[in-house]
Amino acid sequence: MNAQNSLDIIVYAPALMGKDRRTIDSVQGMEKALPGLRLEWRLSEGGRPLALPQRDAWLIESIEDGGFPIVCNGDENYPVTVMGRERSGFFSPAGQAQFEVHAELPLDAAVSAAAADVLEAVAEGARAFWGRATPDGAAVDIAYQTAPTRGGPPSPRRGLPALKLFEHIRSPEIPYYLGWLNYWSDASARAIGFPDPARDTEWLSRARRTATGGWIVQLTEAPLDLDDPAHLAALERAYERFPEIGGRGVP
């Protein structure tokens, strides 16, 4: 998949408990949010799609090490994938292991139009603390805000702020970083002080509540492109408004 034309989704949720149905809820949510999508294939060891006639039962039985294997739409010319994994407590806020769901979709007009619904469906299916959906090109730049170099500290690109490592953030409700589309659970929104009607006019103009009382907050109308000065400025304003994100609000 062309990195410049893919949408990366990741959500962070409490760790799975046994044969946890949140695996199924996240996958089914994606299908409901994107008309025509069916994630009823797994990948062989050689990377070929194999049909899953009993997909939901297979998902539950395949939970291992706090996650689930890749399932996909079976179309090698238009690949959509989703998988889950555990993030160890050693690398998570407050030492609490987390369940991460990762999805990747081609960023065409249909996906762009449905992206907020897809993010909401995956996040609420996983009962996530928070999550984001970002075009792959911008996601790489954002990752440099926390990626340590051999010398130790992160090396942010484009003047973006340096963010703390995930394990140094004080609670799992605080987002580690921002994206084009941001899912904040009610607890996450309260942790970062959103919304404040006096300061959040810009963000509220592109935000909506979710069924569980969380928020979807969109930074830019078009998919985030950090080669666009207006998009970069919007991302910078969001980091300035929410200093708790990335653990910057706490010494």
C-alpha positions in Angstrom: 0.0 0.0 0.0 1.3 3.4 -0.9 2.3 5.1 2.3 1.1 8.5 1.1 -2.4 7.2 0.4 -3.2 5.2 3.5 -5.1 6.1 6.7 -3.6 4.7 9.9 -6.0 4.2 12.9 -4.8 3.2 16.3 -6.8 3.2 19.6 -5.6 2.5 23.1 -7.9 0.6 25.5 -7.8 -1.3 28.8 -6.0 -4.7 28.4 -8.1 -7.6 27.2 -9.6 -9.9 29.8 -9.7 -13.5 28.6 -11.9 -14.2 25.6 -12.9 -10.6 25.4 -15.7 -9.6 23.0 -14.1 -6.2 22.4 -12.1 -7.9 19.6 -15.3 -8.7 17.7 -16.9 -5.3 18.5 -14.0 -3.4 17.0 -14.0 -5.4 13.8 -17.8 -5.4 13.4 -17.7 -1.6 14.1 -15.4 -1.0 11.2 -17.7 -3.0 8.9 -20.8 -1.0 9.9 -19.0 2.3 9.5 -17.7 1.7 6.0 -20.4 0.5 3.7 -19.5 -2.7 1.8 -16.5 -3.6 3.9 -16.3 -7.2 5.0 -13.3 -8.3 7.1 -13.7 -12.0 6.7 -10.2 -13.2 5.7 -7.0 -13.9 7.6 -3.5 -14.0 6.2 -1.5 -17.1 5.6 2.1 -17.4 6.6 3.0 -16.3 3.1 0.7 -13.3 3.3 -2.2 -14.6 1.1 -5.8 -14.0 2.2 -7.7 -17.1 3.4 -11.4 -17.0 3.9 -12.9 -17.1 7.5 -16.4 -18.5 7.3 -16.7 -18.3 11.1 -14.8 -15.1 11.6 -16.2 -14.0 15.0 -15.7 -17.4 16.6 -12.2 -17.5 15.1 -11.4 -14.0 16.5 -12.3 -15.1 20.0 -10.3 -18.3 19.8 -7.3 -16.6 18.3 -6.8 -14.1 21.2 -3.3 -14.6 22.4 -0.8 -12.5 24.3 -3.4 -9.8 24.8 -4.2 -9.3 21.1 -5.6 -10.9 17.9 -4.1 -11.6 14.5 -4.7 -9.6 11.3 -8.0 -9.9 9.6 -8.6 -8.2 6.2 -11.0 -7.7 3.4 -9.3 -10.2 1.1 -8.7 -7.7 -1.7 -5.0 -7.4 -2.5 -5.7 -4.4 -4.8 -7.6 -2.5 -2.1 -6.3 -3.8 1.2 -8.0 -3.1 4.5 -6.5 -4.7 7.6 -7.1 -4.6 11.4 -5.3 -6.4 14.2 -4.9 -6.1 18.0 -1.9 -6.4 20.3 -1.0 -5.8 23.9 1.2 -3.0 25.0 3.2 -4.1 28.1 2.7 -2.2 31.3 6.4 -1.5 31.3 5.8 0.8 28.3 2.4 2.2 29.3 1.1 4.9 31.7 0.8 4.0 35.4 2.3 0.6 34.6 -1.0 -0.7 33.2 -0.9 -3.0 30.2 -3.1 -1.8 27.3 -5.0 -3.2 24.3 -4.1 -1.5 21.1 -6.2 -1.9 17.9 -4.4 -1.0 14.6 -6.2 -0.6 11.3 -5.0 0.6 7.9 -7.2 1.6 4.9 -6.6 3.2 1.5 -7.2 6.9 1.8 -9.6 7.5 -1.0 -12.7 9.7 -1.1 -14.9 7.0 0.4 -12.6 6.3 3.3 -11.9 10.0 3.9 -15.7 10.7 4.1 -16.2 7.8 6.6 -13.0 8.1 8.6 -14.6 9.8 11.6 -17.2 7.0 11.8 -14.6 4.3 11.4 -12.4 5.7 14.2 -15.4 6.1 16.5 -16.5 2.5 15.8 -13.1 1.0 16.4 -12.5 3.1 19.5 -15.9 2.5 21.1 -15.9 -1.2 20.2 -12.6 -1.5 22.0 -13.8 0.7 24.9 -10.8 2.9 24.3 -9.4 5.6 26.4 -8.4 7.5 23.2 -7.3 7.0 19.6 -6.5 8.8 16.4 -6.8 8.4 12.6 -4.0 10.1 10.5 -2.7 9.8 7.0 0.5 7.7 7.0 2.8 10.5 5.9 1.8 12.8 8.7 1.8 9.9 11.2 5.5 9.4 10.5 6.3 13.0 11.3 4.2 12.8 14.5 6.0 9.6 15.6 9.3 11.6 15.7 7.9 13.6 18.5 8.4 10.6 20.9 10.8 8.3 19.0 14.1 8.4 20.9 17.3 8.7 18.9 20.5 6.9 19.8 21.4 9.9 21.9 18.3 9.4 23.9 15.8 12.3 23.4 13.2 12.6 20.7 14.0 14.6 17.6 10.7 16.3 16.5 10.3 17.4 12.9 8.8 20.6 11.6 9.1 22.4 15.0 6.5 20.2 16.7 6.9 19.8 20.4 8.8 16.9 22.0 6.5 14.5 23.9 7.2 12.2 26.8 7.6 8.4 26.4 4.2 6.7 27.0 5.4 5.1 30.2 6.2 8.6 31.6 2.7 9.9 31.1 0.8 10.0 34.4 -2.5 8.2 33.4 -3.8 6.1 30.5 -6.6 8.6 29.8 -4.2 11.3 28.6 -3.5 11.0 24.9 0.1 10.4 23.9 -0.1 12.6 20.8 -2.5 14.2 18.3 -3.7 13.1 14.9 -5.9 14.3 12.1 -9.0 12.8 13.7 -8.9 12.3 17.5 -11.2 10.1 19.6 -11.3 11.2 23.2 -13.4 9.2 25.7 -15.3 11.2 28.2 -12.6 10.5 30.8 -9.8 11.5 28.3 -11.6 14.7 27.4 -11.9 15.6 31.1 -8.2 14.8 31.7 -7.1 17.4 29.0 -9.8 20.0 29.8 -11.9 19.6 26.7 -14.3 21.3 25.9 -13.8 24.8 27.2 -16.4 27.0 25.3 -14.2 30.0 25.7 -11.0 28.5 24.2 -12.3 25.7 22.0 -14.3 27.4 19.3 -12.0 26.2 16.6 -12.0 22.6 17.8 -15.8 22.5 18.6 -16.6 23.6 15.0 -15.2 20.2 13.8 -16.2 18.1 16.8 -19.1 15.8 17.8 -20.1 13.7 20.7 -20.2 9.9 20.5 -22.8 7.5 21.7 -20.9 6.8 24.9 -20.2 10.5 25.7 -16.8 10.7 24.1 -15.7 13.1 21.4 -14.4 13.0 17.8 -12.3 16.1 17.2 -11.0 16.8 13.7 -8.1 19.2 13.3 -8.4 20.0 9.6 -11.2 19.7 7.0 -9.0 17.7 4.6 -6.7 14.8 5.7 -3.8 16.2 7.6 -0.9 17.1 5.3 2.1 18.6 7.1 3.5 20.0 3.9 0.5 22.4 4.0 1.5 25.3 6.3 -2.1 25.8 7.4 -2.3 22.1 8.5 1.0 22.3 10.3 -0.2 25.5 12.1 -3.5 23.8 13.1 -1.5 20.9 14.7 0.7 23.4 16.5 -2.3 25.3 17.8 -3.8 22.1 19.1 -0.6 21.1 21.0 -0.5 24.6 22.5 -4.1 24.4 23.6 -3.8 21.0 25.2 -0.4 20.9 27.1 -1.4 17.7 28.9 -1.2 15.7 25.7 2.1 13.9 25.5 2.7 14.6 29.2 4.0 18.2 28.6 1.7 19.7 31.3 3.5 17.9 34.2 7.2 18.4 34.9 
